[in-house]
């Protein structure tokens, strides 16, 4: 899978297991989302996991059927949420994250134990900050020092 494909919100679709050709991988991702986030709306029955998710910028259904950022960006004809005058807003706030941040702020509070496989299946794709920073840089909406000192959001050594 490509690692540089980002959704409207900056979510890293390129590494999301919902895009896997393996249905069992997609099913496991749904189980982790239910375990970690308690999402009842993400089930095998109501989430289009029979086929790989084409990504939120593709026509048709995508894995996250309750996303508020996708329909908003599409209705406004935006390439990404960073193009919106209201960015960041409540619709995208929950997706502006790093996998490590999601881990730190979600799992200990709920006393959830995840295996490395579960973490990679259910949380790694939330590394949206590098994508958001890249989009902001590309649009000229970030200060020059961001591009000089950071590469995809991770501080250069």
C-alpha angles and dihedrals in degrees: 000000000000115000097205102064112109130184124230090275098046094260108151101245089169092073099030114124089219085077093055118117087223111091092200090057090052091048092051090051090055090051092052092049089052091047096046104032101023089232109170092180091067105076134133088253099053101028118076096238096137086091130026114274109257091211128261094277092060121088118259131030123339130196096265101063094173099049112134096193096062099057091042094052092043093050090051092046092238126159089213140353090256087070090064121098088222095056121162099037138155091268092065101026096096091053097051096095150109122238089239091051091049088051094049097044100036113034104048092047090055095036090235121164117207130187118225089255092053091048091051092045098046110024113022092082090061089078089115099142095079089051093047092049091049091050091048091049092047091050093048091243096121128072115262093247090067091064093041097049103028134055113200089338098305116112112249114238 
